[in-house]
C-alpha cells in the first residue's frame, strides 16, 4: 500500500508505516509545498496512486479517485494498532483507491 501522510500527521505514524515493510510512505511536505490545500493533496494522491492518511475530515468533501484513511487524533491511537488496522483494511480491498474508511476506536 502507498500512503501519503497529511500535513499534521505525527512522525510516529510515518515511522511505523515505514518500518512495517509493506507500506510505502511519504509526507505531504516531502512531495508538495507545505502550504498545499487539502483538495490539491487529494488530487495529487489520486494522480499518483496514494491513499491519504489524515485526521482531517475535510478530505471527505473531495470526489477524487483516491483512498482515504481517517483517524481521530485526540484518541491518540498507537502506531502499531494503526498499522494492524491498515493491514486488515488493505486485505479487504483489491483496489486501494476505493478505500474510504474510518478506523473506530474499538479497532485500535
Helices and strands as residue ranges (DSSP letters): E 2-5, H 11-20, E 24-27, H 28-31, H 38-48, E 51-54, G 57-61, E 67-70, G 73-75, H 79-92, G 96-98, E 100-102
